[in-house]
Amino acid sequence: MEIIFFGTAEFGVPSFKELAENHEIKLTITQPDRPCGRGMEPKCSLIKEEAKKRDLHVYQPEDVNSEESLARIGGVGAEAYVVVAYGQKISGELLDLVEVPVNIHGSLLPKYRGAAPINWAIINGETRTGITTMIMDEGLDSGPILLKRETGIGPDETAGELHDRLADMAGEAILETLTKIERDEISPTPQEGEPSFAPKLSKEDGKVDWTRPSGEVHNLIRGTYPWPGAYSFYDGKRVKLCGSRDLGELTDDLICRLPLREGSRDADPGEIIDTGSYGFVVKCGGDTAVQLRNVKPQSKCQMSGVDFVNGYRVKINEPFTDSP
């Protein structure tokens, strides 16, 4: 099949590779190169890098819906679009230029429409997610569904780990979708059920509320890793929380192994209640606790919770706070 591929983010790379090896990509459309790093040097997308390796034509419009873009894309004469993590809204006029405009989305639609479906699925404690391919319309991930593929979410799996698994699944799903379209073995079906939404995350979304139960704190930590990152403040300085374990309710069996014993229940949310037996443990709401496995102090490298305890001489009952 002759395809125009729209994509920018790393999530689209496995799909791009599969399509490049099994179909004809007549044009690759990706976001313009952007300044990046300390030197603010222009950096191209990973999709552009992959296209250049294959000597494929690349187009990087600031506005993909402009008259210039419509003329350029319309002149290619492709049969289908494949759109994955592109970064610009595609207009109805642009969609009408091909017979089959297909989008790949990292959730089981209509759940988690929007920019950050992988993060929000974990933050909200979902145990299953997947990949959906659909025919695009002008709405937000609202088009009719072509194919779904489902997978479980591990109890400690991070957004970064799930991202990579789903990206590989997306590559397999788009090949299957296009094959079934070519063979007339698949028909779009309307989305069913109440939609939920996954808006783009900001850095502030990673701020930990220690009054929440440990399961929610743990889900926030893993759901925002590696970006934007969960964080709190210790001794007036910002600490990024990179890995955790949900210890759950402070049962009698757990309390007898903690240095404060029954005093653990009297600690306020955010107070450190162990630095040894279970490692680096912080009290959460509802008499629950979370173990911090990996942290990144301000302006320092990531380290284990144990190394943080030792290096910063952390003491029992010292608190994490909401602000410096």
N, C-alpha and C positions, 0 to 999 in steps of 0.2 A: 504494500500500500504506500502511496506517496503522501508524506506527512510534513506538516510544519510543526515544529516542537517549540513550545513556550515554557521556559523554566529558568530559574536563577539559583535557588537555594540548593544546598547539598542533598536534600531529600530527593531531588529529581535525578540525581546522577545515575543510579542503577537503572531507572526507566530509560534514560537517554541511551545508555550503553546497549541495553537489550534492543531498543528500536533501531539503533545504528547498525546492529549486526543482523537484523531480521527484516527490516523494511528500508525504504528510501526516505531519508530526511532531506527534503529539498531546501529547507531554510530553518535555521535555529534562531529563535528570538529570545533575547535575554536582557536584563537590565543593563544600563550603561555602567562602565567602570566607575567605581567610587573611591574617593580618598580613604585610606585605611592606615592604621598603625601610627607610631609616633612621628614618623616622617610625613604622614598624610600623602603617601604616594598612591596614585591610581591603581586599583586592584580589580581585576576582572573576576567574573563569577566562575565557579567550578564548571558550570555547563559550557561556558565559552572555551575554557581550557580543553574540555573533552572534544568539542566541535573542531577546534583548531588542530588537535592531534589527528583528526580524520579528514582534514582539508575540506570541511563543510562550510557553507556560506553562513555568516553570522550577521544578524541585524539587531541593533541596540537603540531603539527609539526612546526618547524621553517620554513621549506620549504615544502609546501603541494605537490609540483610536484617532489620531490626527488624519487629515486628508492625505498627507504624504505617506503615512503608514498604510492606510487602506489601499492606496494605489500600489505600493510596493508588495504588500501581501497578496492582494488580489491578482497581481500579475504572475504569481508563482504557479498557479494552477494545480494546487494540491487537492487530494481527496478528503483529507482529515486534518484536524488539529489534535495534538495531544498537549494538554496544559497541566503542569504540576509545579506548585510552589513558585509561580512566576513573579507575583508582586505587583501587578497592575490589574485593575478591573477591565474586562473585555466587553465592549459594547455589543448591542444586538446587531448593529450594522456590520461589525467585524465577524460576528458569529455566522451571519448569513452568507459569508463568502465561501463556506465549505459545506459539504453535505453532512459530515460527521465531526462535530466539535466535542471531543472527549476530555473530561477532567478526571484527575486522580486525586482522591482526598483521603487523609489519614484518620478516618473514623468510620463507624458503621452508621451512615446517614439514615435518618435525619438527626442523629445525635451529633453534637459538637460541630455544627457548622461554624466556619470562621478560620482565623489565622493560626490558632494554637491548639488544635484538637488533641495532640499527643500529651501536651502538658496538662491540660484541664482534665483529661480522662484520669490521669494519675492523681492529680490534686484532689479530685472528687471521689477517689477511692474505687474507681471502676476495676473490675477484675477481668473484663474482656473488652477488646476493641478490634480494629481491623482496617481493611482497605475497601474503599468503594470507588468504582468507576461509574461515570454518569455522563449523559448528554448535557452539555452546558446550556443554561438559559441566562437571562440577565439578572436573576436573583442571586442571593448569597448561598452558594452550594445547594441550590434548591431544585436542580434539574432531575429528570427521570433517571432511575438507576439502571445500569447495565449489568453490573456484577459486584458481588460482595465476597470478601474473604476474611474470615474471623480468626483471632488468636487470643490466647490468654495473656494477662499481665501478671508478671511475677510479683510477690509481696514486697520485695526489695528492689525491683527493677526501676531504674531511673529513666527520666525522659530521654536522655541521650542514648541509652541502650535500646529503649523501645523504638526511638526514631530510626536507628540503624536497621532493626529487624523489619519494621514496616516499610522502609525504603526498598529493601530487597523484595519484600512481598509485592510492593507496587510494581516493580519490574516484571515479575511473573504475571501479575494480574492484567497489566496492560497488553502483554502479548496474547494472553488468553482472550481478552476482550476483542482485540482487533481480528484475531483468527475467527472468532465466532461471528463477528460482523461480516467478514468476507464470505463466510459460508452460510450466511443468513440463518444462524442458529441462536440468535439472541434478539430480544426486543426490549426497548426501554419500558420500565414500569414506574408509575408515580411513587414518590416517597410516601410512606405510611407512618402514622404516629406523630406525636407532638415533638417538634424540633427543640433542640437545646443548642446553646451557642458557646463558642470558645474564642473570645476576643483576644487580640494581641496582648501579650504580657508586657508590663513595664518593670523596671527595677524595684519599684515600691511594692509590687505584688509578692515579692519574696520575703517581706518582713514577717517574722514569726510572732504569732500571738500565743504566748505560753499558757494563757487561760483555756485554750482549746485542748481537747483530749489528745493524748499522745499519738493516736492513730492519725489524726488530722495533721499534727505537726510533722510526723514522719512522711505523710503523703505530700505535704508542701515541700519538704526538703528534697525528696526524690523527684517530684514533679517539676521542680524549677532547676534541676541540675542537668547540664552545666550552665544553662542560662535561663533566666536572669540571676539565679542563685538565691537560696534562702539565706537570711542573715538576722543577726541580733547584735547587741552591744555588750561587751564585757570590759569592765574597768575603763569605760568611756570610749572604747575603740570598737569599730565595726569588725565583726567576725562572720565570715561566710561559712555556712553549714553545708558541707559537701556530701556527707554520708551518715546514715543513722540506722538505728534498729528500734522498732517499737517494742518496749517492754510491757506495755499494757497496764492493767490495773495493779496497784501496789497490794498484792495478796500477802497473806501472812508468811507464806513460804519465801517470797521475794524480800519482804521487809527484814526477816531474820538474818539475811545475808548482807544487808546494807549497814553502814557504820552508824547511822542515826537510829536504827531500829524503828520503833513506833514514832519517833520524832520526824520520820520521813513524811508521814501524813500531815504533820503540822506545818511543813515547809510551804512557802508561797510558790505559786507557779513561776517558773524561771529560775528558782534557786537550784544550785548544784547540790545533789544529795549523795553523790558517790564519786570518788576519784580513784578507786582501787578494785574492789570486789568485782564490779560489773564494768569497770572502766569509767568513762566520763558520762555521768548520768544527770539529767536535768528533770526536775519536777514539772509536770504539766497539769492541766485542769482535770477535775474529776478524779483526783487521787490516782493519776497515771504518771508514767515516766517514759522518757526516751533516752537511749544511749547515743551519744555523738561519736561516730566512728572516725570521721575525717572532717577537719575544719581548715579554714584558710584565714589566718589573722591578717589584718590590714597591712598591706605592703610586704607580706611574707609569702613564702611558698606554702602549698597545701601540706598538711601534716596529719598524722593520726591523732585521735583524741587523747591517747595516752601521752604522746609527745607534747601536746599542748599543755596538758596538766602539769607535766614535769618542767617544761621550759618556762611556763608562766607562773609556776608555783601556786596553782589553783587550790583553793581551800573549800572545804565543805561549808555550805550555807551562803557562799558568795553568789550574787545574782547575775543573770542576764537581764538586760533592761531594754525598753522600747526606744531609747534615745541615748546619745552620748552623755 
